[in-house]
Amino acid sequence: MIELVIFYLHFVLVIYAFTKYWQSSGVKDGVLAITVVFLIFIIGWAITGSLANLLYVDSWTSLFFNRDTFSLCLLVIPESIFFYFYFFKEDKNSKQKETDNL
């Protein structure tokens, strides 16, 4: 169940990233933003899956929390930091350039 919530959060992020870059730069940049999200997710899940296999004990497995859930929870931490700086935080220089152009 936790995996589903994490997957839905990624889906919302993909929609946000595409829409943000599509409106500002075009469809090509929107598709590139989706590609960045998918690459970070796939590579990150492969790395955290290996870490989860090393750290997670089988006796901890329950109906709602297993190795995959643990690896996705490990993945959300660095992903959220990266995506905050990549998608959500605006450059002060770009804001200043926009005000200078007006």
Number of C-alpha atoms within 10 A of each C-alpha: 9 15 17 10 10 16 12 12 13 16 14 12 17 20 14 17 23 22 19 17 19 17 11 10 11 13 14 11 18 22 17 15 24 19 14 15 19 14 12 16 17 12 12 19 20 15 14 20 20 13 15 21 14 10 12 15 11 10 7 9 13 9 6 9 13 18 22 17 19 20 23 21 17 18 22 18 10 13 14 11 10 13 16 12 11 13 14 12 9 11 11 9 9 10 10 10 11 10 9 8 6 5
